[in-house]
Amino acid sequence: MLMTDTEKTVLSLIQSSLFPQNKVMQEPDASVFSEMKVQAIAALPRDYLKDHPILDPDLQKKWSQHIGIQQGQWIRVMHGQEQLLDLLEANGIPCVILKGASAAMTYPHPYLRSMGDVDFLVHCADLDRAAVLLETNGYRLTHEKDHTKHHYGYTKNGIRFELHWRVPLVSENDEKWMTVFENGIDQRETHSIDGFSFPTFPTLLNGLVLIFHIDQHLREGLGLRQIIDWMMYVNGLSDEEWEALLNLLRDAGVDKLALTVNAMCEKYLGFPKNLSQGAESAVCDKLMALIMEKGNFGQKAGIDGRTAAFALSSTEKGGFFKRLQAGGLAQWKAAKRHKLLRPFAWIYQSFRIIGIFLKNKMTPKRFLEQQRKGREQCELLEALGLSLKRTI
């Protein structure tokens, strides 16, 4: 895989930050800082930068300020999470934290992991009660409730919260996996980091959530943050835990993805364990190229990335129309108010997309190039043993 000097330095800086026996190839510059920000991992080299100050004082100051802001945000989010958990517990609603703090606890310092939403899962039977509880205690709903999705979004004191009643990728009609994760709430464990306690799934289910998160974002935009979450989690497993997890991954149909991510981490990120078990090197390279192209949640790809993702969904039977209809229902306020308009949401979305393309000067040549990339992503999904659909 061909890489720029910036990309090579980013990867070597990750290695030096997480596995200090590795050395950075060259001094990080502004382009490295920018790339790490768009990958949501710019605070990761905190200890490295303390021991190896950058020669450019302005960049060193800017980077240090970014790390300080992330540490402050981490504390804010954890306080908000603590208040949420206290509220749920006082009202007899059990839950588990998804990703976020459950991923951060495997990092050398938890605040090195950037924090966004507080994602938490409750029993399906507790969904309505949990929603009412939040809405009567200062949590503001950020979008119309849609039970076809897997969560409701809220905000309070500038912190976003996502109330989940099922794990992303698991269909609500899938009794087997719905039951597995429902039981996981009852078997939850309590962990503490820096004085903050929170409930998580048992170890193996926590790992399954992390690999599902990678699978979920493969289509629109996968970043290094999600990959590092997985790598640090696996790095902390015993041999027996890894074997047990691998059986669970096979059962869920994501074992090939997990082994390929392991191989990619060994090859590019300094992961010290040999847990790739014959994963194809070429597929590993294509996955890393996609990550470097997209960035966290597809930030780097912009309109081109969304076009490629749209093209990817279009390869599925009926996918093109489904994507238009779903997008129209999500964006068209009039259709949300009037049921009679909803069958025509795909028309609204078609004109909306045309407007976006014109605004962003999407030429036919550029559009066809993104169509090609969409097909390549489809081939990558197949090589990883995944389907275009997001359900297991």
Secondary structure, 3 states (H helix, E strand, C coil): CCCCHHHHHHHHHHHHHHCCCCCCCCCCCHHHHHHHHHCCCCCCCHHHHHHCCCCCHHHHHHHHHHHHHHHHHHHHHHHHHHHHHHHHHHCCCCEEEECHHHHHCCCCCHHHCCCCCEEEEECHHHHHHHHHHHHCCCCEECCCCCCCCCEEEEEECCEEEEEECCCCCCCCCCHHHHHHHHHHHHCCEEEEECCEEEEECCHHHHHHHHHHHHHHHCCCCCCHHHHHHHHHHHHCCCHHHHHHHHHHHHHHCCHHHHHHHHHHHHHHCCCCCCCCCCCCHHHHHHHHHHHHHHCHHHCCCHHHHHHHHHHHHHCCCCHHHHHHHHHHHHHCHHHHHCHHHHHHHHHHHHHHHHHHHHHCCCCHHHHHHHHHHHHHHHHHHHHCCCCCCCCC
